[in-house]
Amino acid sequence: MIRLKTSSPMGPWQWAVSLLLLAATMINYMDRQTLANLSVRITEQFSLTQEQYGNLELAFGLSFAFGSLFWGVLADIVPVRWLYPIVLVSWSAVGFVTGLTNSYNSLFYCRAALGLFESGHWPCALVVTHAILPSSDRPMGNSILQSGASLGAIATPLIIWSLVAGNSAPDAWRTPFLIIGGVGLLWVLAWFAVVRKDSMAQAMQKSQSAAADSTDAAPNAGSKTSLAQFFFGTCLSRKFLALVCMVVSINCTWQMIRAWLPKFLQEGRGFSEQVSLFFNSAYYLSTDVGCILAGAGAMWLARSSMTAHGSRLVVYGICAGLSALTLVAAVLPAGLFLLAILLVIGAGTLGLFPCYYSFTQEIDAQRVGKVTGLLSFLGWLLSSPIHPYFGRLVDQTGSFDLGIAVIGLVPLLGLVAMLVLWPRQADHA
């Protein structure tokens, strides 16, 4: 397991590793978002109802949930230098195979396998950011990590447009899966070039003295907590329960919009596939800007007048307010104002994540992988079943509006949970 904590600011090596994490997140979302951007074509070819499309997302989400638990435990045991590339190559291979499916059932199983392997990205990545960055810089590091989701989502519709624009052949949707699925091999080569065994050893040696003085490592400096202490101490703490509420709330909003936005634009508002693809790129560009601004804002507040915890809470509250603008988007007709509101919603929705990730790193410095994996498991397990119900609602009403209106309000529940459950004495963290 990597332990590279340092109290010094981000240096060239830390920046290089952070950019690799950004690239991994980007690839993760490229494989994930290919289905959403081609959802109208795929549901037409396989004659799927909206609820069946929701079941595909349910399969992905439940597999992601159980995979998060598995990989979270493994990330604290197996060296991440090897575990990370294994996980990434595995999900890339599944993405490739998805382009070869010939039935709803095979598509369903591929989607489940993709969720299983993609879930390993986050425990591995957060173990790395926790290890190489001091507490004050983690929101920025986590923003860089999370912003890869936007970059991947920006690139995916543009790649798809370049491959299928003007091609009405029933199987035209397969090519993007095959091409995007092969990208992961390039990342693996870069990972081993940057994260070499000797550079890792030097960083560990340099950080030993700093780790002893680290405030977030101090509570666990004596010895590692036992598994019983982890579950009955950490997992039953008020902080952990607050984060369960937070991760479920932000996962509901982000994942629902991620999966259903192309359908909302094309089937709900009548935009063409081309307009939808280009807007999806703009949408995720906006989410990337929101994510970086959230991390930078929290870091600036923490370095000026606020505690690190307080700065994260303020930024989270602002982002949750922007997410709630789905109430406005749901009643707007197709037009530029609707698209502008959706851009603002996107910026706020992804801006929630760097704050949440930083909160998770305050709980147990010795068990970052397990904490992250367990929270991700609960977040996906409890939010994923909403997809088929959302689809059923659309099938029954013929409209996406009610579901879109409600889903943006959910992150506010995470804010309330933090204010009620998070211990006041922990605000200095």
MOWOWO-V576555 format. One record per helix or strand of 2 or more residues. SS is the DSSP state (hx for helix, st for strand). FROM is the first residue (numbers start at 1). LEN is the number of residues. If there is no record, write none. Layout:
SS,FROM,LEN
SS,FROM,LEN
//
This chain:
hx,12,26
hx,39,7
hx,50,26
hx,80,19
hx,104,15
hx,120,13
hx,135,30
hx,174,8
hx,184,11
hx,197,17
hx,215,4
hx,227,8
hx,238,31
hx,273,32
hx,308,16
hx,326,4
hx,336,25
hx,368,17
hx,386,12
hx,401,7
hx,411,11
hx,424,3
//
